[in-house]
Amino acid sequence: MLAVFIILARHLGPEAFGLATLSMVAPIILSGVVTRGIPDAIVQRAEIDALHLDSAFWLLVATGLTLSALLWVFAGAIAELFGQPLLESLVRCTCVIVVIHALAAVPAAILKRELNFRLFTLRTLIGTTVGGGVGLAAAIGGYDMWSLIWMQLAKAIVETTIILLASSWRPRLVYSYAHCRELFGFALPIIGHTLWNFVNDEIPKVVLGLFFGPAAVGIYAIARRPLDLLVEVFLGPLTAITMPAVARIQRHPDKIDHFFNTSVRMAGIAGFPAFVGFAAIAPVAVPLVFGPQWSSGVVAVQILMLLGLQRTIDSICALTILALGHSGLILKMNMVYTLLSLALLTAAAQVSLEAVVAALVACNMLLLPAFLFYVRRISDIDVLRPLAIFPRLAGAVIIMFAVVNAWVLGAPHGVSQAVNLAGAIVIGAAVYMAAVVMLVRADLLNARDMLLSLRE
């Protein structure tokens, strides 16, 4: 999918990306109503009968149809809000994604109960390949922002079709409100939590669209992509094991504390060079990889890398307390974040796009101390102990950043951008490894020991 994204970015400009991104804001948020909550309750419930499944299916399909219809009706109002007439037709096209997702929600939950996770990997692979092919063909054919819309639609249709064909379950024409109500107790808090997360993720796009137009939204979308990719690659494997690992040892506070301490240190060791390193090479990497039309997004990319540094601790904190059953704190922090981000991002929008991105980072940084305080209070984890490594990691990445910058800025004339970038990556990796071995060698050994114990 990254390769497709890069090719599309090289073919399309910021405005096309921005319009497509804005048209997906409402469908992304509203899809959470049908893909989370009731499907999670189906997976979680120890015993479930056929009437639960039938009733849930028809309820979710009816909900998906209603939400898609509402988006169709209000597409004009959304376009008028952003001052972009083209958005009306784009939103009316993307709105069907909600009902498409609703059709697959219950069959997907049944497959998860059966632990058929290989199918979901296959579904994503095929959906991404087909959707990417449609998007590339449309972009090459000159369909501009529509290529991004059709790519998302094709991906959703293919993934839903695979789930429906793979599931042996078929809905009957029966419905029981009482059976749905039995699922609501578990489902409603998850729906609320999911919607709030989606809203918070989409706030920067809405603010940028209202104050600066679709081109700014497109630049933000491109700037956000490297951050999301680095988080997935360097922190994803560690965060994936956090919840199941903590859940398994939740009755042993000393083991949880040890796991948390080692995990945060490992996340810092892996994440700090990735985020700071990309900030250093961004002036070369962004125009080279995505195309010269995205050079104006370099500063936004560099600012967002600061958010990656925070992810090395707050993502593991959040997953740890979720595993311990303290989801209420996450919801409360999300509510506070919404109010704070609306205030700061709106104020920053009076200045520039880069100021909005900086305000987004500031919102997260300002809430981090309070989050850590409450995590320590409700879980009795020493959240400050692993942070002792951060000053030494900061020293290592500062040295790396200085050396990489010197290489990028001092590269001989005539050296291609690709060679300049490759040299910066190799030199940065070598400098960081040398610095980190000298500064945090003991932590590297502890991380190795924990990985070996988890493997056992």
N, C-alpha and C positions, 0 to 999 in steps of 0.2 A: 504493500500500500504506500510505503514511503516513496518508492520509485515512481509510482503513478502521481503522487502528490507533487513531486519535484518536476516531472514532465509537464503537468498541468500548470504549475507555477511559472514555468518558462514560456508557456504558450499564452497565458492569460495575465492581465494586469490587476492592480489592486482593486479597482472599481468592480470588476467582474467577480473577484473573490469576495469582496465585501457584500455585494448584493445577494449572492448565493448564501453567504453566511447568515445574513440578516433574515433571509427567508426560512432558514432552518431553526431559528431561535425558538419560536412557539412550538413547532412539532417536537423538538428535542425535549422541551419541558413537559409537554402534555403526554408524551409517550411514557413518561415515568408512571403515570396513573395506571396504565394497562400492563406494563412490563414488570412492575414491582408491586409488592403488597400481597395481593391475592395469589399470584404465582408462588411467592415465597412461602405463603401459608400452606399451599398445597405440598411443597417440598418438605416443610418442617413438620407437618401434622403426622403423628405416629400412625393413625388409622384414618383412611379416607375411603368413602364409598363412591359409587358411580354417579349418584345424584349431586354430590359436591362438585365433581368435575363438569358435569353437564351444566349445572347452574352457573358455575364460575365462567365457563366458556361463553354462554349467552350474555351474561352480565358484562363481561369485558368487551365482547364484540359490539354490544349496544352502546357501551361507553365510548369505544373507539369511534363508532359511526357518529355519535353525538358531537364529540370533540372535533372530529374532522369537519363536520357540517358547520360548527361554530366558526372554525378557522376560515372556511370558505366564505361565510357570510361577512366576517369582519376583516377579510383580506384588504378591502378598500380602505378601511379605517387605519389598518397597520401601515399601508402605503402612504396615506396622508400624514400619519404621525411622523414618519421619517422624511417626508417630502420627496419620495421616490415613486413615481407612478408605476414603474416596472415591477415593483414589489407585489402589486396586486396579483398579477398573473403568476408570479413565482410562488407566492404563498398558496395560491389555489392549487398549484401543482404539488407542492411539498406536503400539504395538509393530509393527503391520503396515506402518508407514512404511518400516522397514528393508528388507523384501522388495520393496516397491513401488519403492524406489530401486534395488535390485539388478537388477530387470527392465530398467531403462533404461540401466544403466551401460555395457555393451558397445556397444549401438547409438549412444549418445551419443558414445562414444570414436571410433567409425567416422565419425560426422558431423564431429567435430572434425578428424580426419585429412583430411577432404575440405574443410576450411576453411569449413564451412557455419555460420558464426557468427550469421548473421541469424536462422536458425531458433531459436537459443537465446534471442535477444531476444524473438521472437514467443512462444516457449514460456513464458517468464517472465511476459510481459504477460498472456497468456490465463489461465495458471494463477493469477496473482495476482487477476485480475478475477473469475474464477469462484469461487475460494476466498474472496475478500473478500465476494462476494455471498452465499455460503452462510453465512459467519460473521455478517454483518449481519442476515440474515433470522432466523437462530437466536437472536441476541441480542435482537432486537425481539420475537421470539416467547417470550422469557422462559426460554431454555435455559441461561442463566448460563455457567459455565465450559465447558460442552459446545459452545457456539458457537465458542470458540477451537480446540477439538479438531477439530471438523468442518471448520473453515476450513483447518487444516493438512492434514487428510486429503484434502479436495477438491483442494487445490492440488497435492499430491503425485500424486494419481491423474490429474489433467488433464495435468500436465507429462509424466508417464511415457507416457500415451496418445499425446500429440503426438509424442514421440520415436520411439515404436514405429511409428506410422503414417508418419512422415516418412522413416524408414530403409528402404531397399530390401533390406537384409540380413535374412535369417531364419536362426535357428540350426538346425543339423541334430542329430539324436540320436546324436552321437558325442562322445567325450571322450578326451583324451590327457594324462596327468599329465606326461609329458616336455615337452610343449609349454607347459603351465602353468609348469613349473619354469623354463623359459627366460625367463619374464616376472618370476619372483620376485626376481631379483637387483636389478632396478630398482625393483620395486614395494614390497618389504618396508620399506626405509628411509622411503619416503614414507608408508606406512601408519602406522608408528611415530610419525613426526613429526606427522601429522595427528591421530592419537588423542591425543597429548600436548597439542597445542594445544586440542583440544576439551575435554579434561579440565580444563585450566587455566581455560578460559572458564566452565566449569560449577561450579567449586569455590565461588565466592561464593554461588551459588544453593543449593547443598547445605548449606553452613554456616548460611546464614540460615534455611533450611527446618528444619534440626535444632534450632536454638537459639531461633528466634522464630516459626516457623510460616509458613504459606503467605502470609499478608497481607504479611509483610516481604519475601518473595520477589517478590510482585506489585509492591510499591513499588520494589524494586531494578530489576525489569524495565522499569517505566515510566521510572525515573531514567536507566537505561542508554540508552534509545531516543534522546533528544536528542544524546547523545555520539556514538553510532554514525552518526546522520544527518549531524551536522556533519563528522565524519571523512570520510564518503563524499562529501559535497558539496565541501568545501574542500580536502581532501587527496587524495581519490580520483583525480582526473584526473592529478595529479602522480605518485602512486605507480603508476598504471597504466602509465606510460611508463618507469619507472625500470629494471625488469628488461630489457626489450628494448633500451633505449638503452645501458645499461652492457654488456650482452652484445655489442652491436655494436662497442663501442670497447674491449673488455677487454684488447687488446694494446697500448693506449696509456694508460699510467698517468697522464700529465699531463692527458689529456682526461677521464679518470674523476674525477680530483681536482677539475677545474674543474666538471664536471657535478654532482658531489656538493655542492660548496661552494655553487653557485648554487641547486640544488634545495632544500637545507635552508633557505637564506635565503628562498626563495619560499614554502616551507611555513610558515615562521614569520610572514612578512608576511600570509599569508592566514589562518593558523590562530589566531594569538594573539587578534585581535579577535573571531573567531567564538566561541571558547571562553570568554574572559573576558567578552565581551559577553553571552553567554547566562547566565553566572553572575549578572550584574548584573540581568537582566530576569526571572530565574527566579521570584522571589516573585509576579510578576504573570502571567507566561506559563504556568506549570504549572497553576494552578487555572483560568485562563481557557481554555486549550486542552484540557486533559485532564478538567477538572471539579473542583469543590471537594473531592471525596473523596480527591484526590491531593495536597492541600496539605502533608501530612506528609512528602512526598518532596522538598520544595524543597531542604532542606539537602543531601540525598544527591546531587541533581542538581548543586548548586554544587560539591561536593567532587569529583565525577567529572570536572568540566571541567578539573581539574588534570591528569588523565590525558590529556586532549586535547593539552595543551601538550607533554607528553612525546612524543606521537605525531608531532609535527612533525619530530622527529629520528630516533627509533628505528625508525619504519616505513621510512624511506628507507635507513637503515643496514642493516636486515635484508634488504631487497630487493637492495641493492647487493652484499652479500657472497654472497647466493644466486646472483646472476648470475655471480659470479666462481667459483662452485663450492664455497663454504665452508659447506655446509648443516650440517655437523657442529657448528659453533659454536652455531647456533640450537637444535639438539636439546639440547646441554649446558646452555644457558641456560634452556631450558624445564624441564629436570629440577631445576635449582637453584631456579627460581621455584616449582615445585610444593611442594618442601619448605618454602621460606620462607613461602609464602602459607598453607599449612596451619597452620603455627605461629602466624603473626601474626593471621590471620583468626579462628582458634579462640580466641586470647587476647582479641582485640577483641570477640568475641561475648559475653564476660562483662559487657560494658559496654552497648552499644547498637547499633542498626542503623547509625547514622552512624559509629560507631567501626569497624565492619567495612568500610564503604566507604572510610574514611580509611586503614585498614590495607591495603586493596587498592591504593590509590594509592601508599602507602609502599613496598610490595613492588616495584612497578615503578620507583620513584625510586631505591631502594637498589641495584638491579641495573644501572641505567643507566650509572654510571661504569665498572663492570667490563666491560659490553658494549662501550662506546666504546673502552676500552683494548685489548680483544682485536680489535676491528674494525681499529683502527689498526695493530696488530701483524701481523695476517695479510694485510691488504690494502694496507698502506702508504699509506692515505688520511689526510690531515690532518683528522681529525674535529673538531678544536677550532677550526679557522679560521672555519668558518661561524657558530660560537657567539658570535663577537664582536658579531654584530648583536643578540643576545638582550637584553642590558641596555637598548639603545635601544628595542627593541620593548616591553620591560617598562615603560619610562617612558611610552611612548605609550598602552598599554592601561590603565595605572594612572590616567592623566589621564581617559581615556574612562570607566573604571569609576566614578571619583568623580563625573563630570558626570552619568552615567546614573543613579547612585544618588540624587543630589540631585534629579533630575527625578522619579524614581519616588516618592521619599518626600515631595517637596514639591509634588506635583500638587494643583491646587485641588480643593476638595470639589465633588462633583457631576460631575467628569470621569469618563467611563466607563472601565472597565479596558481596553477595546479601544483607545480613544484614547490612554490613558496608555502602553500598550505600543507603539503605532505611533510616538508621539512619542519614546519612549526609543530605539527602533531608529534613527530618522532622526537624532536628535541624536547618538547614539553613533557612527554611521557618519561623520557630518560631522566630529566632533571627532577621531576616529582618523585620517581621511584628512589632515586638516590637520597633526596631530602627526607622522604617518609621513612626509609629504612633507618636513617640516623635519628630521627625524632620520635618515631612511634613504633619501634621494632617490637617491643613487648606486646603492644596491642595487636600487631599482625599475627604473632604467635597465638594469642588468645583467640583471635578470630578463626584461625586454622583449627584449633582444638574444638571450638563450638561447631564448626561445619562438620568435622569428623563425627562428633557426638550425635548431631542431627541425622547424619547419614545412617548411623547405626540404629 
